[in-house]
Amino acid sequence: MTFKEWCFRKFGITRITEGKVVNYKLLPIATHPFLSNYHQLLVASYGAIPLNNQGRFIGYILPQATCHAVAHYLRLPSYGMKLNEEEYNFQAPVLVKVTDTQKADIFSRFKSYRPIEEFDPLSKEYCIRLDSQVLDALYHDYYLEQTPKKSIKQLKSELDTFKLMQQRIISNKLSGYLDKAHILSLDYSNSKQVNCAIYEASSAYGMSLKIFAEYHKEALSNQQYMTLMHATEILASYDKNNYLQQGLKSDSNFVDYISCRLPGDRSKHDGSLKLISELPNQQLISHLITENAHDLLHGRKYVSLGKNKIFTMRRFLPDSSMRSETNEIILQTGGMINHSSMVRLIKVGMLKNGTQAPQGMRPDYFNYFKVETNLGAGCHDAEWRYKSCTGTYITQLQPTINHNGTIIHSPVSPIQNPDEYQHQMEHTLTELIQTERELRFYRQPQSGPNGEGASPPHSAEAHEWLRLNAKIDELNGRPVLGCVDFLSINVDGDEIPMRVHNQKGYMQEGGSCPIFSIKQLVTSITGKELCSLHSQFLQTHNGTQHLNIIEQQITTLDNQIKQITKKQVQHYLDSINAYILVLQNPDFLSQNKNLPSFYLAADFVESVKDFPDLHRTCVKATSRLFEQFTVIMAHGVRNTKQSSFVYDRCYDAYMGLPTEFRNTAQDLLNEMRDLSEHNSRLYQILDSDNYTQEEHNFWSQALKSSKVRVSPAIIHDLKTIRTFCNNKLQLAEQNNFGEDYKTSIKEFYKKVIPIRLSDLSHQDQAQQMKDVAQTEFSHRHSTLRLLADIITMIGTLFGMGIARVLTGHSFFWSTAATTREAEFTRMVQPGTPSDTFLSPILVTG
């Protein structure tokens, strides 16, 4: 729920705007004995505010008009006292429009904020005026009731945004600019102590808008947020390299360069200023003005900003396909040298039937509009009773031609003669831009309402200002009474539907035009209500306080991310522990079930990487899990099926991890894969559960110590050796050959396996096996027959005697078949249960 929606549901507030900043003056009657009787009257009847200086009472602060009236009534000059020019301005009050049914409730709930119903001259409606502090209370209660759920990705995005703003304020030294903007937002004069230039004001106001939008993002609708972002782009936008882009700040830099830095001292003896034509570098100035107008309309890459920085001006006029890069141009104007206002030039795509072209449809022609935002000298429709004016004033530009130096309106039709229409509209726009630039060099003949200086009557400067001002009146076109809808194009090329209309605003009373004109410009973009909320924000935050908000948000977001990450880490650790408990269950291998999944938030790894201690904890837990798999694989499995099951579950667990943690578990998975391959070979030899732990360990170690790749052929040979020796041991057991005999068989068994796994040639392996047999059995009474059997077995391993078996010949030196020969023949004949023990080499040899 947005802040606006909440205010309506909670209190029936339909609109929140701000009233006028009240200018206060000091009435210095503190110590004069003849005026002591008036103190109570001033406080009770006029709301006078006592002012102390270092603990000493010096007088009362009163609204400027009241102060002057009281001073005149009391005849202060006769007492040797006079008013000084020091300003004491306060934050503008808040005006709320409330439904009739809840109006009484507002007065009751917010009585501490001095509610008063009064006429709002801007909306022409009665509203309830409240002290500005009510906004803090409303925001406080609003956020207490909100429970937004944000992902770590969202929080990190916000954190990066605040860090970037902090970096830009510090690197571009914007804190001082924000101080100036804060002072002028309270309608203080732009005195020498403040001295805020437009480029400073645009930077500061744009940054303050962005901080406000990010700080209150969850209280804004998406449209409100996008509108605020668009306003910041118009004021001062930057690319990814922190280079300034086209906007009010870049335009004000240009205006300052041509009107202040290039001309130098322009004073003449009669008090007037030199004309552009009288300046030594008048050709350069005129050329720059003409070139700038062309670049604004047609676009240009690599426009210099000074200090080896460049930016791109986007094309405003349509090309042959009726496409362009922007639909609005922002200009710093003012109509004179010592005042500042803003102008936006806007174009709207139209169809031949006179209706606006829908988004995405090619227009047949464009209408062009001038949107002037001005609350000071030269403003429109001033109402002095309420000190208000039409601060946003829209006119529709008309096609013009230049006839002997005179601007003449043309009746050319955009439908019947579109090319000529476009040509003449370009003439209007060019002349308008250049004339606005030239007016910035001169003072009007009479003083402005806020002390703007005047040119001497009948001077060349006064005549030139009058000529240019009349030219502007011709170029401005005709007033627009309704709203204008258009598509604004942001720096990323996205189209944003926008609406602008004439809007009332309070006139500035001090020399605060740099901020007040920008404020009205923002009002024309965002609307009065949203701009008012930000204006209250700027009035209560100087440069340091803006930075403090950023720092507080960075700390808050850091803590939120860490707390969420801690919870996610705990969930992850719980999942790991639950997984390990399943692995440690004695029935794990017999149950043959799939394991549970991990708890992993989508942004878990990205967040945990920012906290090294938590990341190490997760890495250790992950390693512990895979170490448990390794233990089971190395010591728990008893056959190939179990080994495959464990590895598959380990691989599933590995694939369930995010990429970051897979990298940490890669070595352990590789170890598991090696163990799985090892077990596959091992349990092909130990092909049943009929083996002792001692034999298991022996074969496991033998395979690990192998100097060659254990191929299927070698595995089959090893199975043959095992089967042969086990059969001999079984025969010895049946015939009571004694322990010494069995020991000799076992020793032979243990010694020939490493030989078969060595990298010796087959011939050398066979010879070593015969030597081992000779050593182990030469002292036995059955030496000849046992050695004959062993030699025959060795022959089957290396293909030396298999052919004789397959053709029916005897393996043995004697032609008489023996029991041992029959026994061994059964082992190798096809069709018998044990024929797979033989190496494929033997079968094909």
N, C-alpha and C positions, 0 to 999 in steps of 0.2 A: 504494500500500500504506500502510495506516495504521500509526501507531506501535505500537499494540497487536498488530496482525498481524505486524509486523516482529519485535517482541520474542519472539513465540511461534516464528516460523520460525527465527530466529537462535539463540535461547538456550533455547527450550522454556518461556519465562515465560508462565504463563497468567493471572496477576493481579499488579498492582502497587498496593499501598496504602501508607499511612504508619503508623508506630508512634506511640507516645505521646511528646509533648514532655516531656523530662525537666527537672524544675526543680532547679537547682543552687544551692548556698549556699557561702559562703566560710568555710574553716577557717583562722583567722588565727594560724598557728603559725610564722611565718617566722623570727622572731628569738629566740624563747625557747630558751635553752640546754638546758633539761631535756627538750625535745621534738625535738631534732635527730635522734635515733636513729630516729624514726618516719617520716622523710621518704621513704626508699627503700621502706618498706613501703606507704605510702599510694599511691605511684606504681605499684608493681609489682602489688599485690594489689587495690587499690580503683580503679585508673584515675584517680587524682587528677590534675588539670590545674594546673600552676603558674600563678600569676597575678602579673603585674608591673604596677607603677604608676609610670610615668615612669622605667622602667629599674630600679626597685627591687622586689625580690621581697617580696611581702607575705603569701603563703599559698597554699593549695590550694583549688581548686573541686571539690566533690563533689556527687553527687546528694543532694537535701535529706534524705532518710531516712538515707542513709549518713553524711552530715555530722553530723546530730544524734546518731546512734549513736556515732560516733567521738568527738565532743565529750564525750558522757556518759562514755565509757570513759576518756578522758584527763583527765577532771575539769577542764576548762578553767577553770571559775570559781575553782578553788583556785589557779590561776596568774594570777589577775587578768584573765582574758580571757573574752569572751562572743561568741556569734554575733550578727551584725547581720541586719537584715531585707532587705538588698540582694539582688536576684535576678540570677542568671546562667543564663539559659535558652539552650538550643541547638536548632537545627533538628531536627525529628523524623526518626528513622531511616526507611529505606525497607524495607518488607516485600514479598518476592516469593514467589509460589507457582510452583514449577517442576515439570515432569514428572520422574518418578523417574529416567528414563534420562539426564537432563542435569543432575541435581543436582550431581554431582561436578564437572562442567565449570564450573558457576557458581562453586564454591569456588576452582577453579584460575584461571579468567579474572579474577575480581574479588577476588582475595585482598588487594589493596591497600585495599579498602573494608571490611575486617574482617568477613567473612561469619560469621554465627553462626545455627545453626538453633535456633529457639525457638517456644514456643506463642503463637499469636495469640488473645487472649481474645475478639476481636470475631468472627472467622470460625470460632473453635473448631477451628482446624487448625494444624499445624506449618508454619512458613514460614522463609525465610532472611532474617535481618535484615542490612542493609547500610548503610554510611554514606550519608547523603543525597546526597553528591556523585556517587554512581553514576548518578543521573538525568541529570546534565549529560553524563557520558560516553556514556550510552545515546542521548540526543538528538543528541549530536555525531556519533556513528557512523551513526545513522539518516539524518540529513540529508546526510551524505557519500555515501550510497548512492542518494539520491533524485535523479532528473533530471526534475522536473516541467516540462512545457511549457505556459506560460501565454500567452494572447493579451494584446495591449496593453490591450484592453478590461478583461480581468480584473485586470491589474496596476494600471490606473488606478482601478478600483473599489476595490481594496485600498488604494491610495494615498489616495484620498478618505476612506476609512474611518479610516485612521490620522490624517489631518489633522483630521478631525472630532473624534476622541478627544482629540487634542492641544489643540484649541480649547476643548473642554468642560472639560478639566482646568484649563487656565489661566483661562478666564473664570469658572468656578465655584469656583476656588481649592481644587481637590480634592487637590493635592499634599500638603498638611498632613493631610488626612483619610487619604490613603494611608499616610503615615508612622505614624499612629495604628493603622491596621489591621495594618500590618506588625508593629508592636510587640506588639499583642494576639494576633496569630496565633501568636506564640511563647509564649503563655500567661503573659505578664507581667500584673501586676495593673493594673487601670484606675485608676491613682492620679491624684492631682491634677495631676501632671506630664503625664499622658496625657489624661485627662478626655474620653474618646471617647463621644459621644452616639450613640444608635441611628441617627438620621438621617444622621450623619456616617459611621457604620460601613456602613450600607446603600449609600450613595453610593460609598464607597471600594471595598467588596467587589464591587459590581456593575461598577464601572469596571475593577477588576483582573481580574475574570472575562472581561470583553469583550476586554481587551488580551491576556490569555492565549489566548483562543479565536482571535483574529485572528492572533496571532504564530505559533501552532501549527496554523493552519487546515488545511494540507496533511497534517498528521499525524493529523487527526481524521476520523472517518466523518461523513457528512452528518447522521446521526441524533445523533451526539455534539455536533456544532456547533450544531444546532438546539436541542438540550437546554440547552446552555450559554447560548444567546441567550435562551431562555425564562426561565432562572434570572435573567439580568440584568434582564429585564422585570419580574419579580416583585419584585426588590430596588429598582430605580430605573429607570424608563423615561421617555423624553422624546419629545415630538412634534417635527415638523420645524422648529418655532420655538424649540426648546430649552426648552420648558415641561415641567415635571415632570408625569407622569401617575400614575394610581392604582397603588399598590404599597406596599411596606414603608416606603419613605422618606416618602411622603405620609401614611401611617398613623401613623408615629412622630412626625411633625410635629404631628399632631392630639393624640396622647397627651401629648406634651411640653407642648402649649399648655394642655390642660385640667388636667393633674396637677401641673405645675410653675409655669407662668407665671401662670395665672389665680388659683390659691389664695394665692400669696404665702407669708408666714411662717405655718406652722400649729402651731408649738410651743406646748405647754401646760406649766404649772408642774410637773406630775408627770412630765415627760419624754415623754409620749405626744403624738400628733398629733391635731389637730381632725378630727372627722368631716366628711364633705361637708355634712351637715345643719347643721353649726355654722358654716359659712363664710358670710361676708357675701354672696357671689355664688353661693350654692348653687343657686338657681333657674336661673341661666344655665348652670352646669356640668351640672346634671341635664338641662336642655333640650338642650344640645349632645350629650350622650351618647345621648339618645333619638333625636335627629334624625340623628346619625351612623349609628346602627344601622339606621334606616329607609332612609337613602340607600345604605348598603352592600347592602341586600337588594333594594331597588326601583330603584336607579339614580337619578342626578340630574345634570343639566347645570349648568355654571357654579358649581361648588363652589369657594369661595375658598381660595387657598393663602397669602394675605397678600401684601403688596407689589404689589397690583393684578394678581396672577396668579390664574388660575382653571384648573380641570381638570374632567373629566367622570368621574363614578362610573358604572360599567357595571352594568346590571341583573343580579342573581344569581338571583332567584326566577323561575320560568317564568311566562310570560303565558298567556292563554287558549289559545294555540296550542302551548303547551309549549315555547316558544322563549325564549332569554335571551341576554345579551351576554357573559356569562362564567360559567364553571363552578367558579370558586374565588375565595375572598376571603382576603387575607393580613392578619393582625392582629399588632401588637406586644403581647405579653402579658408574663408573668413571674410572675404570682401574688402579687406584692408590689411595693412601691415601689422597692426597691433591687436588683432582679434583672430580667434581660431574657431572654425566650424568645419563640418565634414560634408562631402557630397558623394553619393553613390550614383553611378550611371548604370542603369539596368536595362536589359533587353528581354522582350517576351516574344516567343515564336507564335505566329498567327497563320491561319488558313485563309484561303481566298474568300470563304464565306463570312469572314470577319470574326470567327470564333478562335479561341486560343488553341494552339496545336497541342494535342495530348502528349504526354511523356512518351518518347520513343518514336513519334511520328515526325517526318521531315516538315518543317515549316515552309510556307510559301514566301513569307516576309517577316520582318521583325518590327515591333513597336519599341520605342526607346523612351526611357523615363529618367528624370533627375529626382533624386531623393536627398533633400537638404536637411541636415540636422544642426540646429542652431538655437541656443537659448540666450544669446547675448545681442550685441549690436547687429542690426539688420534683420532681427528675427521677425516672424510673420504673426499678424493678428494679436498683437500685445494687448493684454487686459490688465491695466495698471492697478485696478482695484484688488485683484487677486495675485498680481505679479506673476501672471502666467502668459503663455504664448503657444502658438502652434510650433512646437519644437521639431516635429517631423513634417516636412512640407513637400508634397509630391507634385511635379508637373510632367506633362507629356511633351517630349521634344518634337519639333516639326521640321520637315525638310526646308532648307534655306539655300539661297544663293547669294553671292557677293556681287552687287551691282554698283560699280564706281565707288567701292569702299563702304557701301551701305549694306547691312544685312536685310534681305527681303525674304519673306515667307513665300514658299512655293506651293502651288496646288497639285503638284505631281502625284499621281495615284500609284500606290505600291502594287496594285493588282494589274492595272493596264500598262504600267511602265516600271516594272520592278527594278531594273538595272539603274535607271536614272534616279529613282527614289532612293536606292541604297547609296548612290553616289552623293546625293544631296544631304542624306542623313549623316554621312561621313563628314561632309563639310560642316554641318551643325555641331557635331561632336568635337571635331578638331578645333573649331573656333571657340567653343565653350571651354574646353580644357585650357587653351592658350590664354583666353581672357581671364579665367580664374587665376592662372599663374601670374599674370601681369598685375592684377588687382592687389596681389600680396606685396607689391612694391610701394604702395601709396596709402596715404591717410585720407579719410573722408573730410569734407570741408567743415563739418561740425563735430563736436565731441560726442562720444558715445555715452550710453547710460551708465557705464561702469568705468568711466574715466579714460576711455580710449582717446588718444591724442588726435588733434585735428590739424589739417593742413591750412596754411594761411589763406584767407579768402582771396579769390582772384589770382592766386599763384598758378604757375604752370602745373604744379602737382595737383592742385584742387581741380583744375580743368581736366587733367588727364584722368583723374579718378571718376569724375562725373561722366566723361565720355565712355570709359570702360564699363561703368555701372549701368549706363543706358544700353550698352551693347549686350550685357548679360541679361537685362530685362527682355530684350528681343529674342535672345537665344533660348531663354528658359521655357518657352512654349506656353501651354495653357494649363491651368490648375486641374488636378484630378481630385474628385470628391470621394470616390469609392476606394476600395482596396485594389492592390495589384498583386496578382499571383505570378510567380516565376520559378524557374528551376535554377538554383544556385549550384555551382560545380566546385567541390572542395579540391584541395591540393592533390588528392589521390584520384581525382577524376570521377568521383561519385556524384550523382545528381541528388540534390536535397530540395524538396518542395518548400518554398518560402512564401510568406505573405507580408506585404508592407502596406501601411495606410497612414493617413495623417494622424498625428498624435499631439495632444497637449502636453506641456511640460512647464515646470516652474522656472522662471527666468533666474539667471545667475545675478547676484547682487554685488559680489566681489569680482576680482579679476581671475575667476576660477575657470575661465573658458576651456583650458586644455583638458580638464577632467569633465566638466559639465557637458561639453559638446560630445565627448566620447561616450559619456553616460547616455545621452540622447540617441547617439548612433547605436549603442547596444540595445536601447529600448526599441528602436525601430526594427531590430533583428529578433530579439527574444520576447518582446512584449513588456508592458509596464510592470506586471506583477513579478515576473522572474528577475527583471532588472532591479526592482526595488529590494528584493531579498538580498541580491548581491551588494547593492549600494549600502544597505545596513551593515553588511559584513565588512566592506571596505572602510566605512566610517568608524568601525571599532577595532581595526587592525592596522598597525603601522608595519614597517618592513620587518622589524624583529618579531613581531607577533605573527606575521605570515610564516616566517621561518620556524617559529615555535610550533605552530600547527603542523607543519610538515614533519618536524622532528618527533612530535607526539604521535603522529600517525605512523611513522616508520617504526617507532618503538612498539606501538599497539599491534601493528601488523606482524612484526617480528615475533612477538609473544603469541599471537593467535596461531601463526604458522607452526611455531614450536610446540604449542599445546596439542594441536591437531596431529602433528607428526608424532609426538610422544604416544598418543592414543593409538595411532596406526602402527607404530613400532610394537606396542604392547600386544595388539591384536596379532601382529605377525609372529611375535615370540610365542604367544599362546598357541598359534597354529603349528609352529615348529615343534613345541613341546608335546602337543597332542599327536603329532606325526611320529615323534620318537617313541612315545608310549606304545603306539601300535606296533612299531618295529620291535620293541622289547618284549612284546607279548610272546610267550612260548608257542602259542598256536598260530603265530603269524604265517609261517611257511605252510602249515597244513590247511589253513583257511583259504588261501589262494584268492583273496579278495583285493579289490582296488582300494587305494588309500585315499583319505580325504584331501580336498583342495586347500590351498593356502588362502588366507584372507589377505587380499592385496587391493588397496585403493588404486584408482587409475593413475593418480599423480604421486603415488607413494615414494617411488625411487627418486624422482626429481626433488621432492621435498627433503627426504632424509639425507641427500648428498650435502645439503647446506649445513648439516649439523654433524661434524666429524665423530663426536662421541656416540651419537645414536647410530650412525652409519657403521662404526666399528662393532657395535653390539649386534647389529643385524648380520654383519659379515661373519662374526664368530658363531652366531646361532645357525646360520646356513651351513657353515663348515662342520659344525657339530652333527647336523642332520646327515650329511653325506659321509662323515666318519662312521656314523652308526650303520649306514648301508655297507660301508667297507668292511666293518667288523663282521656283519652277517654274511657277506659274500666270502670272506676269508675263512670263517670258522663255523658258520651255521648251516650252510647248504650241504646236502648229502647226495645230490644227483644233478644231472643236467637240467631237468625240468625246474627244480628249485632255483638253480643258478640263473636260468633265463627269466624266471618270474621276478627274482630280486632285481636283476638288472633292468628289466622293463619298468618296474615300479620306480627305480632310481631315475631312469630316463624321463619318466612321466613327471616326477618331482622337479627334475632339472628344467624341463620345458615349461613347467608352471611358474618358474621364476621369471622376473623381468630381466631384460638383457644385462643390466648393470650387475645383478647378483649372479647371473649365469657365468659372467666372466670370473667372478671370485670362486665359483664352484667348478670351473672348467678342469683344473688339474685333478680334483677329486673324481670327477666323472671319467676322465681319462684313466685314472687308476681303477675305477670300477669296470671300465670296458676291458682293460688288461686282465683284471681278475676274472671277468666273465669268459673271456677267450681262454684263459688258463683253465678255468673250471670245465669248460667245454671239452678241452683235450683230456683233462684229468678223468672226467666221468665217462668218456668214451673208453678209457682203459679200465677204470673201475665201474663197469657197466651195470652193477647192481649194488644193493646196500650190503652185500656180503663181503665186507672187508673190515679190518681192524683200524683203529685210529692210528696205530703205528704205521700200517701200510699206507694209509691215506697221507700221512705226513711225509713218508718216504717218497711216494710218487710226486707229491706236490713240490717237494724240494728238488727232486730230480728234474722235473720239467722246468722249474725256474732257473736251474743251473745249466740248462741245455745251451750248447754253443752253436746250434743250428736251428733253423726254423722247423718247428715240429709239424711236418706235413701229414696228411692223411695216411700216406704210406708208412711213415715212421710210427704213427699211432697204431696202425694195424700190426706192425712188427712188435711193438712193445706189448700189445695185447697177447700176441702169440707167445712171447717169452713168459709173460705172467701166467697164461693158461698152462703152458708146459710145466713151469715150476710148481704151480699149485697142484697140478695133477700128480706130479712126482711126490709132493708132500703128502697128498691124500693116499697115494699108493703105499708110501712108507708107513703111514699111520695104520693102514689096513693090514700090513704084513709085519708090523712090529720091527722095522729096521733099526729102531733106536734113535736117541736124540742126536748122537753125533752125525748120523747120516742126514737127519733133517737139518741140522745146523749147517752142514756142507752145502745142501741145496739152497738154503737161505742166503749163505754167503755168496754163492755163485750168482744168485738172483740179484743181490745188492750191487755186485761188481760189474755184471754185464750190462745193466741198464745205463749207467753213465757212459759205457763204451758206445752203446748204440746211439746215444745222444751227443756223441763227440763229433768233431769236424774231420775225423780221420776218414780215409778212403774205406770203401766197403771191404776190400781185401785185408787192410790192416785191422779193421774192426773184427773181422772174422778170426784173424790170427790171434788177436788179444783175447777174444772169447774162448778160443781153444786152449790158450795158455792158462786162463783162469780155471777152466774145467780140469785141465791136467793137474794144476796145483791143488785144487779142492778135492779131487776124487782119485788121484793116483794110488793112494794108500787104502782104497776101499776094495773089498773082496769082489765087488761087482763092477770094477773099474771099466773093463772092456765093454760090457753091454751099455753101461751108463754113458761112457764117453761116446760110444757109437750113436746113442740116441741124441746126445747133445750136438755132436757134429752134424747129424742129419737135420736137427732143428736149426742149427746155424745155417745150413745150406738152404733151408726154406726161406730164411730171412733174406738172403742175398740172391735167391734164384738159382742156386747151384745144383739142387737135387729135385726140384719140383717136377721137372719134366719126366723124371723116372717114375714118380708117383702117379702122374697123370696117365702114363702109358702102361702101368701095371708092374713096373720093375721095383725091386727092393731097394730101400735106402742103405741097407746094411751090407757089410762085407760078405756075410754068409747068404747063400741063396735060400736058406730055410727061413720061413716066416716065423717071427717070434711074437710073443705077447706084446712086447713093446712096439714092434713094427705095426701090428694090427691096431694097437691103441693110437699110434701117431697117424696112421693112414686115415682112421676115422676123423681125425682132427682136420685133415686137409682135403678130403674128398668132397666134391660138389654135392650139395643136397643135404649135407649133415648140418646140425645146428651151429657148428663152430666154423663153417667155411669162411665166414666174413672176417675171421681173425687174420686171414692171410692178406699180405700186401697186394694191391693191384699190380704192382710190378711183377710179383710172382705169377699171377694168373696170366699175364700177357707175356711172361718171359719164356 
